[in-house]
Amino acid sequence: MRILVTSGFALLLAGCAGQEGRQQFVWVADGAPVSCISTFQLRTYRPIDSRTIDFEMTGNRVFRNELPFSCPDLNFGMTIRHNSRSGQLCRGDTIHVVRPGLRGPGCQLGPFQPLKRVPVPPAAPDEPQG
């Protein structure tokens, strides 16, 4: 047991040291919003809050959807369901937040804004004042 604790502590320190040199990124708009995305290229999605979902696609593309209205439980629900039979999710389509045994209310999608990751420039050191 002692070895596990020591090893875990060493890994924790290594992880913290690795964080210091990591490049930070932000997501910014990358072109005009689109009306639809392909469900065949959809890898995963991430609810950001009750009105925002990021859809991660193949090819490392990301589309942010700002819903026109708040969607109850979206920020807590990890599963959404859609009824698209066309192979696309489009502006105006309805999704449902699904909780175990329950289907939540319908929530309408907005336009899909393509995003790209942009590195955050390192903070300039404070200049000495003289």
N, C-alpha and C positions, 0 to 999 in steps of 0.2 A: 504494500500500500504506500509506503513511504516513497518508493521509486516513482510511482504514478504521480504523486503530488509534486515531487521535484521536477519531473519531466514536464508536467503541465505548466508549472510556473516558468520553466525555461522557454516553453513554446509561447506563453503569454508575453514574456519580455521580447522574444524575437518578433512577434507580431506587432508589438508597439513600436519597436525600432524600425520595422519595415514601413509603417504608416507615415513616418516622418518624411521620407523621401518620395512619397507617392504624389503624382501629378493630380491636381484637382480639376474637375470638369463641370460645366454647366450645360444645360440643354437650351438651344435657341431655335427659333423658327428657321426653316430651310425651304423657302419657296411658298407658293400660294396654297391655301387649304384645298383639299380634294373632297369630293362628295362620297366616294366609296373606297374601301380597301378589300382585298381578297381574303376570304376565310381560309383558303388553301395555303396562303403564305403566312398566316397568323401563327406565331410560336407561343406567345403568352400575352397576358395583359396584367396591368397593375393599377388598381384603384388608388388614386392619389388623395381624393377627398370626395365629398358627396356630389360633386359636379364634374370631376375630372378623371379620365382613364387614359393611361398610356398603353398603346397596343404595340407590342414588339413583334416585328416581322422577320422573315428570313432575310439574309443579307445585311443584318445589323441595322435595319431601318426601324424607326420609331415614329408613330403617329399619335398625337395627343388629341383626345376628343373632349371638348368642353360641352357638356350637356346644357341644353337651353334652360332646364329647370333642375333643382336639387333632386337627387334620387335617394330616398330613404334607405339607410343601412349600407349604402355603397361603400363608404369608407371602412366599414367593418366586414362586409361580406366578401369572401374570397372567391366566390363562384358567381359567374353571370351566365345566363342562358339567352340564346337568341334563336329565332325561328327562320333564319335565312335559308332558303332553298336554292338561291341563285348563285351561291358561292361568293357572295359579297355582303359586307356590312355597309350600310349607306346612311347618310344623313336622313333623319326622320324615321329610321327603323327603331323598333322597340326591343329593349333588353329587359331581363328580369334578374334581380339579385336573388340568389337561391341560398337558403339556409337549410340545415338538416330538416327534412320533412315539410318544408314550407316553400312556396313560390311567392316572392315578393311582388310589389306593384310594378307595372310597366313603366319604364323610363326611356324617354326618347333620346336618340343620339343626335349630336350636332355635327358640324363639319370636322374632318380629320386634318389636323395641322402636322405636316412633316417636320420632324425635329432633327437636329444634328448635335453631336457633342463637341464642345469647344473648350480647349484648355483655359484654365484661369491663370493669368500671368502671376508669377510669384510677387508677393508684396515687397515693395522697395524698402530697404532698411531706412530707419529714421536718419535724417541728415543731422550732423552735429550743428548746434546753433552757436554762433559766436559773436 
